[in-house]
Amino acid sequence: MASILKDLWNRFAGGSGAGEQAEPAAEAVEYKGFRIRPEPYSSKGGYQTAGIIEKDYEAGTKEHRFVRAETHPSKDDAVSFSVTKAKQIIDEQGDRLFR
């Protein structure tokens, strides 16, 4: 369990494991005034649903990072589902997401 948490932390903190090559970031998507940056990552032979939801305010940009349990066989599938999941989060929580 500790190694899984450490791996997640390293991925979100920008670190990578030995021998891993950074993959190009997916294109950001604008949705209802929010910016969705899908960031799935390689995990156990698939790609994990993950991303960042951002919104610009007068005081600066706020962001919410999310990781979900779903894995996908391809990065493209994971990117697509990460955007879908982010839209669902935005629809359910809106600006409350940043409280």
SEKOLMI-548291 format. One record per residue (C-alpha): x, y, z; residue in one letter. Coordinates in steps of 0.2 Angstrom, whole numbers, padded with zeros to 4 digits. Each point is the difference from the previous one (the first is absolute). Layout:
// residues N
+-------+-------+-------+---+
!  east ! north !    up ! r !
+-------+-------+-------+---+
!     X !     Y !     Z ! A !
...
+-------+-------+-------+---+
// end
This chain:
// residues 99
+-------+-------+-------+---+
!  east ! north !    up ! r !
+-------+-------+-------+---+
!  0000 !  0000 !  0000 ! M !
!  0014 !  0012 !  0004 ! A !
!  0008 ! -0002 ! -0017 ! S !
! -0016 !  0004 ! -0009 ! I !
! -0002 !  0016 !  0010 ! L !
!  0018 !  0004 ! -0003 ! K !
! -0002 ! -0003 ! -0019 ! D !
! -0015 !  0011 !  0000 ! L !
!  0008 !  0014 !  0010 ! W !
!  0015 ! -0001 ! -0012 ! N !
! -0010 !  0001 ! -0015 ! R !
! -0010 !  0016 !  0006 ! F !
!  0016 !  0008 !  0007 ! A !
!  0008 ! -0002 ! -0018 ! G !
!  0012 ! -0014 !  0004 ! G !
!  0002 ! -0016 ! -0010 ! S !
!  0007 ! -0017 !  0003 ! G !
!  0017 ! -0005 ! -0006 ! A !
!  0000 ! -0004 ! -0019 ! G !
! -0018 !  0008 ! -0003 ! E !
! -0001 !  0013 ! -0014 ! Q !
! -0012 !  0014 !  0002 ! A !
! -0015 ! -0001 ! -0012 ! E !
! -0006 !  0016 ! -0008 ! P !
! -0014 !  0008 !  0009 ! A !
! -0018 ! -0001 ! -0007 ! A !
! -0008 !  0016 ! -0007 ! E !
! -0010 !  0010 !  0013 ! A !
! -0019 !  0001 ! -0002 ! V !
! -0011 !  0015 !  0004 ! E !
! -0016 ! -0003 !  0008 ! Y !
! -0012 !  0012 !  0009 ! K !
!  0013 !  0012 !  0004 ! G !
!  0012 ! -0014 !  0007 ! F !
!  0015 ! -0007 ! -0008 ! R !
!  0002 ! -0019 !  0000 ! I !
!  0018 ! -0007 ! -0002 ! R !
! -0001 ! -0019 ! -0001 ! P !
!  0015 ! -0008 !  0007 ! E !
! -0002 ! -0019 ! -0001 ! P !
!  0015 ! -0010 !  0005 ! Y !
!  0007 ! -0017 ! -0003 ! S !
! -0005 ! -0013 !  0013 ! S !
!  0000 ! -0019 !  0000 ! K !
! -0001 ! -0002 ! -0018 ! G !
! -0013 !  0013 ! -0004 ! G !
! -0003 !  0019 !  0003 ! Y !
! -0008 !  0007 !  0016 ! Q !
! -0014 !  0013 ! -0001 ! T !
!  0008 !  0016 !  0007 ! A !
!  0000 !  0019 ! -0004 ! G !
!  0000 !  0018 !  0006 ! I !
! -0015 !  0011 !  0000 ! I !
!  0005 !  0019 !  0001 ! E !
! -0009 !  0016 !  0000 ! K !
!  0006 !  0018 !  0000 ! D !
! -0005 !  0012 !  0013 ! Y !
!  0005 !  0018 !  0004 ! E !
!  0011 ! -0006 !  0014 ! A !
!  0008 ! -0013 ! -0012 ! G !
! -0002 ! -0017 ! -0007 ! T !
! -0008 ! -0014 !  0011 ! K !
!  0002 ! -0018 ! -0004 ! E !
! -0007 ! -0017 !  0005 ! H !
!  0009 ! -0016 ! -0003 ! R !
! -0009 ! -0016 ! -0002 ! F !
!  0004 ! -0019 ! -0002 ! V !
! -0013 ! -0013 ! -0003 ! R !
!  0000 ! -0019 !  0001 ! A !
! -0004 ! -0003 ! -0018 ! E !
!  0014 ! -0006 ! -0011 ! T !
!  0000 ! -0001 ! -0019 ! H !
!  0010 ! -0010 ! -0013 ! P !
!  0006 !  0016 ! -0010 ! S !
!  0005 !  0017 !  0005 ! K !
! -0012 !  0007 ! -0012 ! D !
! -0014 ! -0009 !  0008 ! D !
!  0006 !  0006 !  0017 ! A !
!  0001 !  0018 ! -0006 ! V !
! -0018 !  0000 ! -0007 ! S !
! -0007 ! -0008 !  0016 ! F !
!  0010 !  0012 !  0011 ! S !
! -0008 !  0015 ! -0009 ! V !
! -0017 ! -0008 !  0002 ! T !
!  0003 ! -0003 !  0019 ! K !
!  0006 !  0018 !  0002 ! A !
! -0016 !  0007 ! -0008 ! K !
! -0010 ! -0011 !  0011 ! Q !
!  0009 !  0007 !  0015 ! I !
! -0002 !  0018 ! -0006 ! I !
! -0019 ! -0003 ! -0003 ! D !
! -0002 ! -0007 !  0018 ! E !
!  0011 !  0012 !  0010 ! Q !
!  0003 !  0015 ! -0011 ! G !
!  0010 !  0014 !  0010 ! D !
! -0002 ! -0010 !  0016 ! R !
!  0014 ! -0011 ! -0007 ! L !
!  0012 !  0012 !  0007 ! F !
! -0006 !  0003 !  0018 ! R !
+-------+-------+-------+---+
// end
